[in-house]
Amino acid sequence: MTDPHDDATLTCDVAIIGAGTAGLVAQRNAQKAGASTLLIDPEFRGTTCAAVGCMPSKLLIAAADAAHRVVHAGQMGIDASAQVDGAAVMARLRHHRDRFVDATKRRIEKLPADARIRARARFTGPGTLKLDNGQRVNARAIVIATGAVRAVPDTFSGLGDRLLTNESVFEIETLPTSLGVVGAGPLGLELAQAMARLGVDVTVFDRGSSVAALQLNDVSKRLQDILSKEFPIHLGVDVAAEPAGDGVKLSWQGTSSGKIEVSRVLVAAGRPPNLKDLDLLAAGLALDDHGTPVFDAATMQCGDVPVFIAGDANHDRPLLHEAADEGTIAGRNAASWPDVAHSRRKTPLSIVFTRPIAASLGTVPDHDDDGYVSGSASFKDQGRAVTEGRNHGCVRLFAHRDGGQLAGAEMCLPDAEHLAHLLCWAIEAEMTVPRLLEMPFYHPTLEEGLKPALRELCERLREPRPWGRDDGYIPGC
C-alpha cells in the first residue's frame, strides 16, 4: 500500500473509490484501456458478495436444503431424521466464506503497492480528492464504486449483540433458538427460510405489501403463501423492539398486531448507497431526491463532469453481475474521457434463492398495458415437480403485442434460477413466442411447465386489439 505523506499529491488518469466488484472491474478495464489508475479503499476486505452477501448466504441455504431433504424424506416413503449441529453449520460457512474472500484479496494484492491506497476519500472538485491519510489525488476522471451500507432503523439501535445484520449474522458461533427478521426482501427471506429449515423459530415482518421485491401481486402472494407454511410472515406492519432478558421483545401494529420474544433480531431492511462522506456537491454533481448522483445508465457518467458511478453505489441494479457490467462501462469511459461511449445494457435479471426460487426478468408491465400480453402457468400439477414433491409455484410471461417477442417474466418455481436464465437468453435473442414453442422440450422436465404459459401467450397474441384491429396476429401461433 502507498505510504501516507501529509503533503503528497498523487496524479493518475483514473481514480477508483471502492474496491468491491464494481471498483475492481472498473480498475481492470481502465488499466486495459491504457490508463494509469489508483484504487482507493479504507479496508480492502473483499467484495460484498464474498464477504457478507451472495456466497455466505448460499452456504447457509445449502445446509438448510440438506436438512429439509432429510426432514421431508417421509413423503417419499423414507424414514429419516435430521440432527442440526448449528456450530458446525456456521463453522463450515465461515471456512468457505473466508476462502472466497481470500481469493478476492489475492487479486487486489497483485496490483502494484503504489496503485492501491488504504484511505477514505472525499471530493474537493470534479477531478480532485482529499484522503483521510493527508494525501490528495488529482485524476483526469474518477469512478465512484463505494457500494452500499447496512441500514438499521433507530428503533433497533439499543439491542447490542442481539441485533444481527447481513454483516454480523455470519459471525455468530451457532444458530439462535428464535429469530425475528425485519425485511421480507430477497436477503431477509433467503436467510429467514434457511434459518427456519435449520430448526430456528423464525418470524418475518415488513412494512410493505409484497415479498422478495416481486412486482406482480399474484406471484408475490403465491410465494408468500408457500413460505408461510414454514414460518409466519406479517406484511404491512411497523415493528418496535426492546431488550427483554437475554432476548428481544418485538411488537407490531398494522394489518395485524401482536407481541413475541425472540433470542435475536435480524434487520434486513435494505442497503442504501454508501455516499454519505464523499462530499458529492464539491464535485459539481446533480443529486436526486435520495442524494444519489444523477447518471446515464448507458455510460455511467454523472452529468457532464469526469465522474462515473458503478455498482451498488448508484442503487440502480444492486446485483453482482450488474455491478461487474457497470464497472466495465465506467472503467472504459473514465479512461477515454471525454470520448464517452454508450453501451447496451443487458436484459434485467434478478433471482431470489428462496425455495421455491423467485425470479424477475426483462420487462414486467402492468397487466392492463396495451403494449404487452401475458400468459401464466401453475406448477401445482406439473409432472416433474410432482415426482419430486416440489409441485408449487407459478409463472407469468409477457410478450410484445406487436411482433410477439418475449418481453419479460416473473415467477416463483422450483429451479427457477435455470428457467429464468433460459427465458432471459430468449429475450436477448429477440425470440418470438411461437419460436420458443418450436424449441425442444424434453419429457419429463420442469421446462415443460412453461408451455401452458407460452400457449396462452399465443392465444392472446391472436386476439383482436381492444379497438377492433387484428394486426396483432402472429403467424405460427
N, C-alpha and C positions, 0 to 999 in steps of 0.2 A: 504494500500500500504506500501511497505517497506520504512522505513526512510533512507535517504541518510547519509552515513558516508564516508568521504573522503578516509579513509584508510581501508574501509571494503572490504573484498574479500568473495564473496558468492560462494558456491560449490553446484553442483547438478549433477544428471545424465544427464538430457536433458534440455537445454535452448532453448526456442522458441522465436524468434524475430518476433513480429507481432501478434496482437490479432484479426485478421479478421477470416473469415470462416476457411481457411486452418490452421491458427495458433491455433484456439480454438479446432478444431478436432484433430490436432497433439498432443496438450497438453493432451486432454482427453484420447487418445489412448496410449500415453506414460505412463500416470499415471496408466491406466488399466493394462499395462504390468509390473507394479511394479516399475517404475522409479520415482525418485524424480524430480520435474520439477520447472522451473522458467519461467513465461510468461512475456515478456518484450515488452512494447508498449509506445510510447510517449503521447498517448491521451486516449486510451480505449473508443473510441467514438461509437463503434458498427461496424458491418460489412459493407463493401461497398454495399452489396445487400440491406440491410435495410436502410442505411443512404442516399446513393446517386445513387443507381443503380436500381436493379430489382423492388423493391416494390414501390418507389415513381413514377417511370416511368409508372408502371401498373395502379397506381391510376389516373394518368393523362390520360392514354389511356381509362380507364373505363369511365371517364367523357366525353371524346371525342366520344366514342361509343354511349353514351346516346344521345348526341346532334345530331349525324349523323343519328340515327334511326328516330328522330323526323323530321329532315330536309328532309329526303327522304321517309317519310311516304306516300307522294303523289303517289309514284309508286304503292302502294297497294290500292289506292283509298281513302286514309285517309287524310283529310285536317288538317294540324298541322303546328305550327311554334315554333321555339326554341329561347329563350332569355338566352344567356350565361352570368352568373354573374362570371366574372373572379376572383374576390376577394374570392367569396365563393368556387369556384373550388380549388384555391390554399390553402385556409384555411382547407378544408376537406382533401386535400392531406397531408398537414403537420400534421394534427391531427393523421391520421392513420400511417403516416411515423414515427412519434415520438413514437407511441405505439410499432411498430416493433423494433425500436432502443432500447427503454427501456427494452423490453424483452431480447434482446441480452446483454445489460449491466447487467441485473439481473443475467444472467448466469455467467458472469465474476465475479460479486461480491460474488458469492458463493464460489469462490476459497479462500483459506486462504490468509490473508493480506500479509504474508511474501512470498507467492508464485507468486505474481504479482508486477512488478516493473514499475512505470511510468518513462520511460527514453528512450533515444536513444542509440543504441548500435553500436559499430564497432569492427571488428575483430582485435585482436593482435596476433592471432595464430589459428591453426585449432580447438582448443577447448577452446579458451580464448577470452573474450570480455572486452572492456572498455566502461563504460556507461558515459553519459554526466552529471550525478549527482556525479561523482567521484568514484563510486564503480567499482569493477572488478568482473568478473564471470569466474569461472573455471567449465567446463562441460565435461562429457565424450563424448557427442555428441550435436550438435547444429542444429536446424531446422530454415531455413530462410523462413519466411512467411510474408514478408513485403508488399505484394500486389502490386498495380500499382498506378501511379500518373497521374494527368491531363497533357496533352501536349498542350501548346499554342504557335504557331509559333510567331516569333518576330514581324511579320507584324501586329499582333493584340494586341501587348502589351501596346499600348498607349490609349486604348479605355476606361479605367476606369470601372465604373459600367455599361457601355453599353455593356461590354463583359460578356457573360454567359458561364459557363461550366457545366458539369453534377454535379459539387459540389456547384454551386450557382443558377442554373436555378430553383430549387425547393424552393428557398427562396424569389423569387420575390412576391410582395404583390398582384399583379394582372397580367393579361395576357398583353403582349405588343400588340400594334396595328399591327406591322410588324416585321418580324424576318428573318434574313439571317442565314442559317445553313451551316456550313463548315464541311463537312464529310457526305458521303452517306453510312456509315457503319450501323450496327444494331442500335446503340443508336441514331445516327443522324436521321435516317429515322423514327424510332419509335416516337421520340419527334417532328419531323417535321410534320408528319401526324396528331398526336394528336393536336398540336397547330393549324394546318390548319382547322381541324374539329371543333375546338372551336372558329373559326372566325378570327384567326390571318392570315395576309397576309404573306405567307411563300415562300422562295426561297432557294433551296438546291444547293450546289456546291461541287465538288470533283475532285481531280487530276486524279483519277483512271478511269477505263472504265466499272466498274461493280457496282452493288448496293447490300447492305445487306451482303457483304462478300460472295456472291454466287460464285460458281466455274464454273457453266455452262452458256455459253453465252445466250442460248435460254431461260433459266429460269430467268436469270438476266434481260434480255431485256423485257421479258413479265411483270415482276414485275415493271420495270421502266415505261413501257407503261401505266400500270394500275394506278400507283401512280401519273404519270404526268397529269392525268385528274383532280387531286386535287391541285397540286402545281408544279411549274417548277423545273426540275432537270437538272443541267448543269454538265455534266461529261467531263473529260479531260481538265480541266481549272485550272489556277492559279488565286487566289483571292488576291486583295490588299484592305486594309481598312484604312479609315481616319475619324476622328471625323467631323461631319457636323451638326452644331447647337446642338440640343438635341439628334440627332441620329448619324448614321454612313453612310458614303458613301462607297459603295462596287463597285469595278470594277474588271472585269475578262477578261482573254485572254486565248485562246487555241482553242479548237474545235468550240467555239463560243466566242463572246465578247459582253460586254455591261456594263452599269452602272445603279445602283439603289440606293435609300436611304432607310434605314430601321431604326426602333427605337432601336433594339437590334441585337447583333450577338451572336449566339451560336456556339462555337467551339467544335466539336465532332470528332476530327481528330485522335483519338486513345489514349490509356493509356499505356505508356511504363512501364516496371517493375521498382519498387521503390528500386533501388540498389545503388544509387549514393554515399551515405555516409557510406557504410558498410566496406570499405577498404578490398574488397574481396581477393586481391592478398596476403594480410597478412595471410590469411587462407590457402594459398597454392593451390588456386583453379585455374583451367584452364578456361579461358573465351572464348566465341565465338566472332564473329565479332561485335556483338551488346553489348558486355560487360556482357553478361549473363553467369553464371556458366554452364559448360558442365555437364550434369547429365544423369543418367539412368532412363528412364520413368517407368521402371518396379520396381525400388527400391527407386527412388527419391534421390539416393546418388550422390553427386558431386565427381567424380573421385574415389580415394580410401581413402579419408580422412573422418573423422566422421562428415561430414556436409551434410545436406539434404535440399532440396528446394521444396516447395509446393505452389500451387495456382498461382495467377496472377504474382507472383514474377519470375516465370520461363517462363511465356508468351507462354507456350506450348498449353494449352487448357484453355483459360481465361474465364471459366464459373463456376458458383457456385457449381454445382453438381460435377464437376471435381476437384474443389478446396477441397471439402469435401473428395473425394476419395483419392486425393494425400496427404491430411493431415493425413488420416488414415494410408496410407502406410509409410509416413515419420515418423509419431509418433511411430509406432510399430518398425520400423527398427532402429530408433535412440535409442530406449530403449534397443534393443537387440544387438546393435553394439558391436563387429564386426560380429556377426551372422546375416547377412542381407538376407532377403527372397525376392524372385521375386514374384510379383503379376500380375495376368492377368488384363489388363486394359479393361474397358467396351467399347462397341461399341460407337464411337464418335456420339454425338447428339447435334446439335446447332439449336436454334429456334429464329426467329426474329418476334416480335409481331406487325408487320405492319398489315394492312388489305388490301389484304389477307395476311395471315401469311406465312412467308418464313421459310423453314427448310432444313437442310442438315444433312445427317446421313450416317454412315458406310463409305464404300469406294466409292468415286465418281471419276472414272478414266476418262482419255481421251477417246473420242468416238472410236478412232481407236486402242484401246488396245485389242490385240487378246485374252487376258485372260478373257474378260468380254463381255457380250452382253447387250443391253439396249432396253427398251420399254417405250413409252411415252403415255400420255393421256391429252387431253384438257378438261377443265370443262366448256367451253362456252355453251354447250348444256346438261350438266349433270342435270338429272331430279330434284333432291332435291335442287341443287344450284339454278336452275331456279325458283322454287317455292318461294325461299327466296330472290330473287333478288341479289344473290351473284354468278352468273354464270360467273366466270372469273378465270384465272389462269391455271397452267399446272403442270404436274409431270413427272419426268423421273426416271425410276427404272433401277438398274443394277443387273445382276446376274453373278455368276461364270460360264464361259463356260463349265468347267469340273465339273460336279456334279449338276449344276443348282441351287445351294443355292443362296438365295437373298444376295446381297453384299452391296448395298447402294442405296441412293435416294436423289434427290434434287427436291424441289417443291415450288411453291407459290400458295396456295389454301385456300379457306375458311375452318376454323377449322383445319388447317394443324398441329397444335400442337398435336392433338389427333391422326391423321393419322400417323404422324412421330413416335409417341410412339409405335403404333401397328407394324409398319414396323421395328423399332429398336428392339423390342422384338422378332420379327420373325427372325432377323439376329442373335440375341443372341441364339435363339433356333435352329439355323442352318437349318431353314426350306427351302425346295426347292420351286421353283415357282409353280410346279404342286400341292404341298401340300397346298400352300396358296390358290390356286383356289378351292381346295376341302373344304375350311373353309366356314362357313355360312356367307352369305351376305344378310342382311335384306333389304327389299324394302319398301319405298324409303329412302335411306341414302346416305350420302356423300361417305361412304366407297365403295359403288358400283362403284364410279368413278375410283377406282384403277384397276378394272377388265380389261378395254381395254389395259392398260399398261402391266398387267400380261399376258394377252393373246398374246400380241405382243412379250413379252419375250419368251413365249413358242414357238412361231413360229421361233424366232431367234435361240433358243436352238436346234431346229430340223434341222436347216440348216447345210449343209456340211461345214467343215472348209475351209478357203480360199485355202489351199493346197490340197483339194480334199478328205480328210479323213472325215468319218461320225461318229467318235466316240464321238461326242458331243451330240448325240441323248439322250434325257431324257424321259424315259418311263412315260406315264401318261399325257404328254402334248397334 
